[in-house]
């Protein structure tokens, strides 16, 4: 009988296995984006370059180690008459396998250290923005410009509940994006107002944890005009997946126009906390504030959520009790953080949302109107 296990058969099988290993993953990932987002900052370019550099070193190590191993197994197999040789304490081999890994680590550590140091070099920024993570939105404060705003998820609820087709940027769209100028070094101060979040913009090569009580900093310099998207990268609660990050990079001229327009809108919409509001106006505004903030736990019907420790607001003793106590609860929170503080809301917004709860779902409190001036006094 003819021997079918000779070197030619083994070689053909090896070539077939290599071809399949190359072709099958290519077919599997033909329509799947598995690589990094295209880098648009010098830092991101450096990170992607470092990744490729380390990757190919690992490939070379893999090919070298397993190539020698498989060659030795094949050339010194028992079927061709080779016998195992016993040897110990080869000084040359021990020196070689100590020096080579050391050199490999050295060639990997040097560029990695340069990249890490560059990531933390926040000196000489052109502008500074404070980023604050909340459950579940982002707050942006332009420290030099003197204004700030909140950035909330803009994906319609109908898409989330599968009543409408998903949009192109499903769960990656916001009402107010962060806007920055091109080619400006932006220092980002990152913190959180409740639990740990993480501000992550892959295209900029930026990922910084936002920790309550601490201010961490990072930076980026965008090299291309456009809109770029990221997400909170730290599991922060039940709506962790609903706090995307959108950064719009504008030309310097368009950015200056945006700043002027934004300041004008803020000046026009500025609320006077000493103004006396009508009940109807407060309730109408409070409805919007409640649905965008409080309804995450208490639900839009005021029914509450026992799983989150959020009581029903319908007939609640705090809502129907003295308004001074409810103001204190909304501003400072209670129950060891189960009810978070809402000090970041304006005096008008706090007064509006409290007035809304005291006049909705059948509630009719004796002190049914809370004015912004009362909230302003309670903050002191």
C-alpha positions in Angstrom: 0.0 0.0 0.0 1.3 3.5 -0.9 2.2 5.7 2.1 -0.1 8.7 2.1 1.5 10.4 5.1 4.7 11.6 3.5 6.2 15.1 3.5 4.3 16.2 0.4 0.9 15.4 1.9 1.8 17.2 5.1 3.0 20.3 3.2 -0.2 20.4 1.2 -2.3 20.1 4.3 -0.3 22.9 5.9 -0.8 25.2 2.9 -4.5 24.5 2.9 -4.8 25.3 6.7 -2.9 28.6 6.2 -5.2 29.6 3.3 -8.3 28.8 5.3 -7.0 30.7 8.4 -6.5 33.8 6.2 -9.7 33.6 4.1 -12.4 32.7 6.7 -11.7 35.6 9.1 -11.7 37.9 6.1 -15.2 36.7 5.1 -16.5 36.9 8.6 -15.4 40.5 9.0 -16.1 41.7 5.5 -19.0 43.9 6.6 -18.0 44.5 10.2 -16.0 47.5 11.5 -13.6 46.0 14.0 -10.7 48.4 13.9 -10.1 51.8 15.6 -12.1 54.8 14.6 -10.1 57.0 12.1 -7.8 59.2 14.2 -8.3 62.9 13.9 -5.8 64.1 16.5 -2.0 63.8 16.8 -2.5 61.9 20.0 -4.9 59.4 18.4 -2.5 58.9 15.5 0.3 58.2 18.0 -1.8 55.7 19.9 -2.9 53.8 16.7 0.8 53.7 15.6 1.9 52.3 18.9 -0.8 49.7 18.7 0.3 48.6 15.2 4.0 48.6 16.3 3.3 46.4 19.4 1.0 44.1 17.4 3.6 43.3 14.7 6.2 42.7 17.4 3.8 40.1 18.9 3.2 38.6 15.4 7.0 38.3 14.9 7.3 36.6 18.4 4.4 34.2 17.6 5.8 33.3 14.2 9.4 32.8 15.5 8.4 30.7 18.6 5.8 28.5 17.0 7.8 28.3 13.7 10.8 26.9 15.5 8.6 24.6 17.6 6.7 23.1 14.7 9.9 22.8 12.7 11.5 20.9 15.5 8.4 18.7 15.9 8.3 17.9 12.2 12.1 17.4 11.5 12.8 15.4 14.7 9.7 13.2 14.8 10.0 9.6 15.9 8.6 8.2 12.6 11.9 9.2 10.8 14.1 7.6 13.4 15.1 10.5 15.6 15.7 9.8 19.3 15.2 12.2 22.2 18.5 13.7 23.5 18.9 14.6 27.1 20.9 17.8 28.0 20.9 20.3 30.9 22.4 23.6 31.8 23.3 25.1 28.5 24.8 28.5 29.5 24.6 30.0 26.0 20.9 29.1 25.6 20.1 30.6 29.0 21.9 33.8 28.2 20.2 34.1 24.8 16.7 33.5 26.1 17.3 36.1 28.8 18.8 38.8 26.6 16.3 38.5 23.7 13.1 39.1 25.9 14.9 42.0 27.7 15.6 43.6 24.3 12.0 43.0 23.1 10.6 44.6 26.3 13.0 47.5 25.9 11.9 48.1 22.3 8.2 48.0 23.4 8.6 50.1 26.6 10.4 53.1 25.0 7.6 54.1 22.5 4.9 53.2 25.0 6.4 55.4 27.7 6.7 58.3 25.2 3.0 57.9 24.3 1.8 57.8 27.9 3.8 60.9 28.8 2.4 62.7 25.8 -1.2 61.7 26.8 -0.7 63.5 30.2 1.0 66.6 28.9 -1.8 69.1 29.5 0.6 72.1 29.6 0.0 75.3 27.6 -3.6 74.7 26.5 -5.4 77.1 24.1 -8.7 76.6 26.1 -10.0 74.7 29.1 -13.4 72.9 29.3 -14.7 71.3 32.5 -16.6 68.0 31.8 -19.0 66.7 34.5 -20.7 63.3 34.3 -24.2 62.9 35.8 -26.7 60.1 35.8 -27.2 60.2 32.9 -25.9 63.2 30.9 -22.8 65.4 30.5 -22.3 68.9 31.7 -19.8 71.2 29.8 -18.4 74.4 31.2 -16.4 76.7 29.0 -14.2 78.3 31.8 -12.7 81.1 29.7 -16.0 81.9 28.0 -18.1 81.9 31.2 -20.9 79.7 30.1 -22.0 76.0 30.2 -24.7 73.7 29.2 -25.9 70.1 29.5 -25.7 67.5 26.8 -28.6 64.9 26.8 -29.4 61.9 24.6 -31.5 63.1 21.6 -32.5 59.7 20.2 -36.4 59.6 20.2 -38.0 57.4 22.7 -40.0 55.7 19.9 -36.8 54.3 18.4 -35.6 53.0 21.8 -39.0 51.3 22.3 -38.9 49.9 18.7 -41.9 51.8 17.6 -39.8 53.5 14.9 -36.9 52.4 12.8 -33.5 53.1 14.3 -31.7 56.2 13.1 -28.2 56.4 11.6 -26.8 57.6 14.9 -29.0 55.6 17.2 -28.0 56.3 20.9 -25.1 58.4 19.6 -26.9 61.7 19.2 -27.3 64.6 21.6 -29.2 67.8 21.9 -26.1 70.0 22.7 -22.8 68.8 21.4 -19.5 70.0 22.7 -18.1 72.5 20.2 -14.4 73.2 19.8 -12.2 74.9 17.3 -9.8 73.1 14.9 -6.1 72.9 15.8 -6.6 74.2 19.3 -5.1 72.3 22.3 -8.1 71.7 24.5 -7.5 70.8 28.1 -10.4 68.8 29.6 -11.0 68.8 33.3 -13.1 65.7 34.1 -15.1 65.0 37.2 -18.5 63.6 38.2 -21.5 64.7 40.2 -22.8 61.4 41.5 -21.0 58.1 40.5 -18.0 57.2 38.4 -18.3 57.8 34.7 -15.7 57.8 31.9 -15.4 60.4 29.1 -14.3 58.5 26.0 -13.7 59.9 22.5 -11.9 57.3 20.4 -11.2 59.5 17.4 -9.3 61.9 19.7 -7.4 59.2 21.6 -9.0 60.4 24.9 -10.5 58.3 27.7 -10.6 59.7 31.2 -12.5 58.4 34.3 -14.8 61.0 35.9 -14.7 60.4 39.7 -16.9 62.3 42.2 -14.7 64.5 44.4 -11.7 64.4 42.1 -10.7 66.5 39.0 -8.7 64.6 36.4 -7.3 66.2 33.3 -6.6 65.2 29.7 -6.3 66.9 26.4 -6.8 66.7 22.6 -6.2 68.7 19.5 -8.6 68.0 16.7 -7.0 68.2 13.2 -10.1 67.9 11.1 -13.5 69.7 11.0 -16.4 67.3 11.6 -18.7 65.6 14.1 -17.2 62.9 16.3 -18.9 60.5 18.6 -18.1 58.6 21.8 -19.8 57.2 24.9 -19.5 56.9 28.6 -17.1 54.0 29.1 -17.8 53.2 32.8 -20.9 51.2 33.9 -22.7 54.0 35.9 -26.3 52.8 36.3 -29.3 51.6 34.4 -29.1 54.3 31.7 -25.3 54.0 31.2 -25.9 53.2 27.5 -27.9 56.5 27.1 -25.2 59.1 27.7 -23.3 59.5 24.4 -20.7 62.1 23.7 -20.7 64.2 20.6 -18.0 66.7 19.8 -18.3 69.1 16.8 -15.0 70.5 15.5 -15.5 73.9 13.7 -13.1 76.2 11.9 -11.8 79.0 14.1 -14.1 81.5 12.4 -17.2 79.3 12.8 -16.3 78.6 16.4 -16.1 82.3 17.2 -19.5 82.8 15.6 -20.9 79.9 17.6 -19.6 81.4 20.9 -21.2 84.8 20.1 -24.5 83.2 19.2 -24.5 81.0 22.3 -23.7 83.9 24.6 -26.5 85.9 23.0 -29.0 83.1 23.5 -28.0 82.6 27.1 -28.4 86.3 27.7 -31.8 86.4 26.1 -32.9 83.3 28.0 -31.4 84.2 31.4 -33.9 83.8 34.2 -34.3 86.3 37.0 -34.6 84.3 40.2 -36.3 87.2 41.9 -39.2 87.2 39.3 -42.6 86.0 40.5 -43.9 83.3 38.2 -47.5 82.2 37.7 -48.4 78.7 38.7 -49.3 77.7 35.1 -45.9 78.8 33.8 -44.0 77.0 36.6 -46.0 73.8 36.0 -45.4 73.9 32.3 -41.7 74.3 32.7 -41.6 71.8 35.5 -43.1 69.2 33.3 -40.2 69.4 30.9 -37.6 69.4 33.7 -39.2 66.4 35.3 -39.4 64.3 32.1 -35.8 65.1 31.3 -34.4 64.4 34.7 -36.6 62.9 37.5 -38.6 60.6 35.3 -35.6 58.3 35.0 -36.5 57.0 38.5 -39.9 58.3 39.4 -41.4 57.6 35.9 -43.5 60.2 34.0 -46.7 59.0 35.8 -45.1 59.8 39.2 -45.5 56.1 40.1 -42.0 55.6 41.4 -39.6 52.6 41.0 -39.2 50.3 44.1 -36.2 48.6 42.4 -34.3 51.9 42.5 -35.6 52.9 45.9 -37.6 55.7 44.2 -41.0 56.2 46.0 -44.2 57.1 44.2 -44.8 60.9 44.1 -48.6 60.5 44.0 -49.7 61.3 47.5 -46.2 61.4 48.8 -45.8 63.0 52.2 -42.7 65.0 51.0 -44.6 66.4 48.0 -47.7 67.2 50.0 -45.8 68.4 53.0 -44.0 71.7 53.8 -42.4 73.1 50.7 -39.2 74.0 52.6 -38.6 70.3 53.2 -39.1 69.4 49.5 -36.8 72.2 48.4 -34.1 70.8 50.8 -34.6 67.2 49.4 -34.3 68.3 45.8 -31.3 70.4 46.4 -29.4 68.1 48.7 -30.8 64.7 48.1 -31.6 62.1 50.7 -31.4 58.4 51.7 -27.6 58.2 51.3 -27.7 59.2 47.6 -30.7 57.1 46.5 -32.3 60.5 45.8 -29.4 62.4 44.2 -28.9 66.2 44.8 -30.0 68.5 42.0 -28.0 71.6 42.9 -26.9 71.9 39.3 -30.4 72.9 38.2 -31.2 76.6 38.2 -33.4 78.2 40.9 -36.2 78.5 38.3 -35.9 74.9 37.3 -35.9 73.6 40.9 -38.9 75.8 41.7 -40.7 74.7 38.5 -40.2 70.9 39.0 -41.3 71.1 42.7 -44.4 73.1 41.7 -45.1 70.5 39.0 -45.0 67.6 41.4 -47.2 69.4 43.9 -49.9 70.0 41.2 -49.8 66.8 39.1 -51.2 63.3 39.1 -54.0 64.4 41.4 -51.7 66.0 44.0 -52.9 69.2 45.5 -50.6 70.5 48.2 -51.6 73.3 50.5 -48.4 75.2 49.6 -48.7 74.4 45.9 -46.4 77.1 44.4 -42.7 77.4 44.9 -41.0 80.6 43.6 -37.4 80.7 42.4 -36.5 83.3 45.1 -37.4 80.6 47.8 -35.0 78.2 46.2 -32.3 80.9 46.0 -32.7 81.6 49.7 -32.5 77.8 50.5 -29.2 77.5 48.8 -27.5 79.9 51.2 
